[in-house]
Amino acid sequence: MAWIELGRLGAPYGIRGWVHVDSFTDPPEGLLRYSEWELRLASGERQKRRVITARAHGRGLVAQLEGVMSRESAAALTGAMIEVERATLPPVRASEYYRADLLGFAVRNLEGATLGTVSHFVDAPAGAVMVSKEPGGHEHWVLASPRHLRSVDLEARVIVVDWPADLE
């Protein structure tokens, strides 16, 4: 079964078991269309939790999950990844991709230099960043915006970026 990360649980919110939620969906409220979340704890343990109620709060979300009724039980879930089965996600439109589908793709720039393979994505204040790693461990952090991500070839598993190879 393929799991896709759609968010992460943050610190407790209040004293009644609510938690802050970092959503990886666009818009962030898209995460709320799933009434049950599969949580993957830092230990690797998996838990299913039904969302009792949730709402937008600041730049993120807050939620109350079934069985989480105190600040202490909410704190025990801090850092848990929110995952859903890949098959439950809606199909993407043209020129849209799920980040998880791009992991492992080769990254090349417009000059043809290889920048490694896609390792992961980071959500930064200025927007998403695609991290590609070269075999020696050197990383390239490329802004994941249309200006910099020029093409994605799903068959060849190659992403072409407008990004210099020597930018540090």
C-alpha positions in Angstrom: 0.0 0.0 0.0 1.4 3.4 -1.0 1.1 6.2 1.6 1.4 9.9 0.8 2.3 12.5 3.4 -0.3 15.3 3.5 0.7 17.0 6.7 2.3 16.8 10.1 0.9 17.3 13.6 2.5 20.1 15.6 2.4 21.1 19.2 -0.8 20.9 21.4 -3.3 23.8 21.0 -5.0 24.5 24.3 -5.7 22.0 27.1 -8.4 19.9 25.6 -6.5 17.7 23.2 -6.4 19.9 20.1 -3.3 20.0 18.0 -1.7 22.3 15.5 -1.5 20.9 12.0 0.9 21.7 9.2 -0.9 20.9 5.9 1.1 20.1 2.8 -2.0 20.5 0.6 -2.8 23.4 -1.6 -5.0 25.0 -0.2 -4.1 23.9 3.3 -7.8 23.2 4.1 -7.7 20.4 1.4 -6.4 18.1 4.2 -9.8 18.5 5.9 -11.6 16.6 3.1 -10.2 13.4 4.7 -12.2 12.5 7.8 -9.8 9.9 9.0 -6.0 10.3 9.1 -3.4 7.6 9.2 -0.7 8.9 11.6 2.9 7.6 11.4 4.6 8.4 14.7 8.3 9.0 15.1 8.6 5.4 16.4 7.2 4.1 13.1 4.0 3.0 14.9 0.8 3.7 12.8 -2.5 4.9 14.3 -5.8 5.7 12.6 -7.5 8.8 14.0 -10.9 10.2 13.0 -11.0 14.0 12.8 -13.7 15.2 15.2 -13.4 18.8 14.2 -10.9 21.1 12.6 -10.5 24.6 11.3 -8.1 27.1 9.9 -6.0 28.9 12.5 -3.4 31.5 11.5 -1.2 30.0 8.7 -2.2 26.5 9.5 -4.9 24.4 11.0 -6.0 23.1 14.4 -7.8 19.8 14.9 -9.3 17.6 17.5 -8.8 13.9 16.9 -10.8 11.0 18.3 -9.3 9.7 21.5 -7.1 12.7 22.1 -8.7 14.6 25.0 -5.9 16.2 26.9 -2.8 18.3 26.3 -0.6 15.4 27.3 -2.1 13.0 24.8 -1.9 15.7 22.1 1.8 16.3 22.9 2.5 12.6 22.5 1.4 13.0 18.8 3.7 16.0 18.1 5.6 15.4 14.9 3.4 12.5 13.6 3.0 12.5 9.8 -0.5 12.5 8.4 -0.8 10.1 5.6 -3.5 8.9 3.2 -3.5 6.0 0.7 -2.2 7.2 -2.7 -5.3 5.6 -4.3 -7.6 8.0 -2.4 -6.1 11.1 -3.8 -7.9 13.0 -6.6 -6.3 12.8 -10.1 -4.0 15.7 -10.9 -4.5 18.1 -13.8 -2.0 18.7 -16.6 1.3 20.1 -15.4 0.4 19.2 -11.7 2.2 16.6 -9.7 2.1 15.1 -6.3 5.5 15.6 -4.6 5.7 12.0 -3.7 5.5 11.0 -7.3 8.6 13.1 -8.1 10.9 11.5 -5.5 13.9 9.8 -7.1 13.6 11.7 -10.4 16.9 12.9 -12.0 17.3 16.7 -11.9 19.1 18.5 -14.7 19.4 22.2 -15.4 19.0 24.1 -18.7 22.7 23.7 -19.4 22.4 19.9 -19.1 24.3 19.7 -15.8 23.0 16.9 -13.5 22.0 18.1 -10.0 21.3 14.7 -8.5 17.9 13.1 -7.8 15.0 14.5 -5.9 15.4 13.5 -2.2 12.6 15.4 -0.6 10.7 18.7 -0.4 10.8 21.4 2.3 8.1 23.9 2.9 9.8 27.2 3.5 8.3 30.6 4.2 8.9 31.7 0.6 7.4 28.6 -0.8 8.2 24.9 -1.4 11.8 23.9 -2.1 12.8 20.7 -4.0 16.0 19.2 -2.6 18.1 17.1 -5.0 21.1 15.1 -3.9 24.2 14.2 -5.8 25.8 10.7 -5.2 28.5 12.4 -3.1 25.8 13.9 -0.8 26.0 17.5 -2.1 22.5 19.0 -2.1 20.8 21.5 -4.4 17.9 23.4 -3.0 15.7 24.5 -5.9 12.6 26.7 -5.5 9.7 24.6 -6.6 7.9 27.3 -8.6 7.0 27.4 -12.3 9.8 29.9 -12.9 12.4 27.4 -11.9 10.7 24.0 -12.6 10.7 24.0 -16.4 9.6 20.5 -17.4 8.8 17.1 -15.9 9.1 14.0 -18.0 7.2 11.2 -16.1 8.3 8.5 -18.5 12.0 9.3 -18.4 11.8 10.4 -14.7 13.6 13.6 -15.3 13.0 17.2 -14.1 14.6 20.1 -15.9 15.1 23.2 -13.8 16.3 26.8 -14.4 18.9 26.7 -11.7 22.7 27.1 -11.8 24.7 24.0 -10.9 27.2 26.0 -8.8 24.8 28.2 -6.7 25.7 28.0 -3.1 
